[in-house]
Amino acid sequence: MTARFALRRLALGAGQVLILLVLVFGLSLLLPGDAADVRGGDLFGDRQRAEARHLLGLDVAPVTRFLDWLGHAATGDFGTSYASGEPVSRVIAEPFAVTAVMAGLTTLLLLPVAGWAGFAAGLRPGSARDRVITAVSVFFDSIPDFVLAVLLVAYLAVGLGLFPATFLGADLPTMLAEPGYLVLPLTVMVARVAAPLVRLVRAGVIDVAAQPYIEQARRLGVGRVSLLLRHIAPNALGPAMQELGRTGDGLLSGVFIVEAVFVLPGVASALIGAIGDRDQPVILAIVLITGVVAILVNALIDLAGQRLVPRRSLS
């Protein structure tokens, strides 16, 4: 049943990605000018523009162009960038590496932070610790990503000079060699995504801890650590894992916002540049890869949530 559920989710996701690609390609056609216009600017005459469009394949019908790209993309060939003339896979390799590092580090920090804070608050509801954790999570959940990013830059980077304000001029090796570049972006990402999860974990812990079987386990002398890990945690984390699946897209969009604010050389910057250059192969490749990643991540999180709450039907 789990395999059938996963296959159904993946099939639905493939359809969603295809629809997204069609919409993005159609919207790109509505932008003023094309790659030949951007490349030539005011220097090209009509004949030169026509030659440039022919060389780039822009004189082919849009539907044919899209289907041709889609067929090659299915084999892993994303085509050639209109702007640079390089293979699209080479153009987007480092931006995706930067975004993957950001998303990966955010996930590694998110789970222990949200789990610890949620359990710390839920095990002592109504205490000062619970009120502080809840207030902090509500604050971070209510403030937009870009506002929090600007505030951190203003006070911690510009005001106190503790961290770099932007990644301007930096690249992936610099980011990995100097972790100070990562502090503010990761703070924004973890704070915004962890906030709703903390409250869900807290609510789950409070609800499960009040169940009769937990009281019975205490009376039977089950140790505190065993009680938390084997009985409370699996049932309390189920709703949080479901919410994490729903916030997976928010995590991805949050990474893009943070990249734009801190000028990270990631997917957001590459996508903005491609839109400016009317570089359709790059735009479509970024949309395809991010869409597939979002579908896979959401499917995996849903499966993990179903494992934590086995009583729920997968049908």
N, C-alpha and C positions, 0 to 999 in steps of 0.2 A: 504493500500500500504506500509505503514511503517512496519507493521508486516511481510509482505512478503519479504521486503528488509532485515529485521533483520534475518529471517529464512534462506534466501539464503546466507547471510554472514556467519552465524553460520555453515551451512552445508559445505560451502567451507572451513571454518576454520578447521572443524573436519577432512576433507580430508588432509589438509596441515599438521596438527599435526600428523596424522597417517603416512604420508610419512616421516616426520621428525623423528619419532620414529624408523621406519624401517632403515633409513639411519644411525642414531646414533647407533642402535644395530649392524648393519653390520660393521660399523667402529670400534666398540669396539671389535669385533671378530678379527680384523686385528692387534690389539695391541699384542706385544710379551708377551707370558705367559698368565695365567689366575689367578683367585682368589686363587686357590690351590697353584700355584707356588709362588705367593706373600706371602701367609700365611706361607708356609713351608720354603721358601728361600733355602739355601744350606743345611738345616738340614734334609729335607725329602728325602727319597729314592724313587725309582719308585713305590714300593708297597704302601708306605704312601701317595704319591701323588694321586695314583689311588683311595685309600680309601677316601681321602679328596674330590676329584672330585665327588665321588659317594654320599658322605654326602651332598655336596652342590648342587647336581643335575646337575653338569656340564658334566656328561657322557650321558645326554639326548641330542638328536639332537637339534641344535640351533633353527630351525624353531619351533619345538614343545615347546621348552623352551620359546621362544618369545610369541607364541600364548597363552600359559598357563598364562604367566605373564599378557598379555593384557586382557585376560578374567577376571582374578582376579582384575586387576586395574579398570576395568569398574564398579566393585562393591565397590571400595574404598579401596581394599586390595592391597598394593604395594609390598607385599612379605616381605622377611627377608633379612637383609643386610648380604652379604657374609663375610664382614670384622668383624663386631661386633656381629653378631648373634641376634641383636635386630630387632624389626619391623621397616621397612623403614620409616613409618610415624613418629615414635619417633625419628629416626636419623635426619630427615630433618625438624622437627618442629621448633626448635630454629633458624637454619639458615634462614628459610623462614620468621620467625618473624622479624629477623634483617633486611632482605632485604625489607620486607613490611614496616617497620618503615622508612627506608631510602627513598623508593619510595613514600610513603605517604607524608612525610615531604617535599620532593622535589616538589611534585605536589601542595601542599598547598602554598608553597613559589613561585613556578613558575608562577602561574596564575596572582596573583596581581603584581608581579615584571614586568613580560612581558607586562601586560595590562597597568600599570601605565607608564612605560617607553615609550611604543608605542604611547599612547595618548599624553604624554608630548611632544614627538618629533613631532607627526603628526599635533597637533593643532597649532604649530608655525613652519612650514617648513622653512628651511633656516636660522633659528635663531642660536645663539651660543649654546643654549640648545639642539637643534636638531642635530647640528654637533657633539657635545660631545657624546650624546647618541648613534648616529649612529657609530661613531668611536669606542666606547667601545664595541658595539655589534659585529662589524666586527672583532675586535681583538679576542674576546672570541670565535667567530664562526670559526676562522681560526687556533686556537691552539688546538692540540689534548688533549683529556682528561688526559692521563697519563703525558703529559708534564706539563700541568697546575697544576696537583696534585703534581708533583715533585718540581715545582717552589714554590708552597705555603708551602710545607714541608720544603724546604731549607731555605726560608726567614722568614716565620712566626713561624714555629715550632722549627727548629734547630737554626736559626740565632737569633731570638728575644725571643724564648721560650714562646710565647703567648699561644700556644695550643699544645696538645699531638700530636706527629708525627705519631703514629700508634695506632691501637687498640690491639696490642700484649698483651696478658694476660687479656684483658677485655672481658666481656660478655654482654648480653642484659640488665640485671639490672644495670650494671655499666654505660652502654651507656645512659640509661634513667636518672640515678641519677646524672651524670656529663655531662651536655650538651656541655661542652668544647670539648668533643670527636667528636661531630657532626659538628662543625663549618667548618673545612676544607673540609671534604667530601661533605657536603651540598653546600658549595660555588662552588666547582667544578661542581657538578651536575646541580645546578640552572644556573650558568653562561653559561655552554655549551648548555643546552637545550633552555634557554630563548633567546639566541642571535638571532637565525633566526626568532623566533616568534615576537620579538620586531620590526624588520624591516617589517614584514608582517602587524602587527597592525598599524604601522606608515603609510605604503602605503595605507591600507584600510581607515584610518581616513582621509588622504589627499584626496583620491578619493571620498569618500562619502560627505565630507564637501563641495566639489565643485559642487555637484549635484544641479539642479534647485529647487527641492522640499525642500532642506535645506535652500536655499536663501529665498524661499517663506515662510517657517516657521519662519525665522528670521523677515521678514517683517510683519508677522501677530502677532509678539510679543511673540512667544514661548520662555519661559525662557531658559537660558543657560544650567542649570542642566537637565531640561526636554528634551532639544534638544539633549544633549549628551547621556542620558540614553535610551531614547525612539526611537530616530531616527538614530543617528550616530553609537552608540555602536553595536546594533544588526547586522547591515549591514557591519560594519568594522571588526567585530570579526569572521564572517563566514569563510573567507579564512584562518585565523589564526587557527581556530578549525580544519579545514581540514589538515593543516600542522601539528598540534599537533597529529592528527591520524597517519600521516606518520612518525612522530618522536617518536611515542610510543615505537617502537622497539629499537630506539636509546636510549631512556630513560632507557630501561631494560638493554641493553648492557652496557650503561654508568655506571649503578649501579654496574654491575659485574666488570668493569675496576676499579672503585673507591674502591670496596671491595678488589680487589687484591693489589692495591697500598697501601692502608691504613691497610691492614691485618684485615679487618672486618670479624667476624665469621659468614658470611652470606652464601648465596647460592653459590657464586663463590668459596669460600673456600671449601664448602662441595663437590662441583662438582669436583674440582681439586683433593681433597683427594680420592674421589670415583674412579676417573680415575686411579690414582696411585695404588689403591687397586684392580683394575679390578672389582669393585663392581657394576655389571650391574643392579641389581634392583634399587639401589640408583640413578645411572646415568639416567635410564629410567624414574624414578619417577620425578626427577628434570626437565628433558626435557618435560615430559607430563604436569606438573603443570605450568611451565613457558610458554609453548606454548599455553595452554588454557587461561591463564591470558592475554597474549598478544593479542589473538584473541578477547576476550571479551572486553578488553580496547579499541582496535581499532574500534570494532563495536559500542560501546557506544559513542565514540568520533565522528564517522561518523554520527550517529543518531543526536547527539547534533548539529553538523555542518549543517545537513539538516534542523533542526528546526530553526536555525538562518537564513538560506537562503531557505525559503519554496518554492521559485519559481523554484528551481532545481528539476528535476524529480528523483524519487527514483528507477525507473525501470531500 
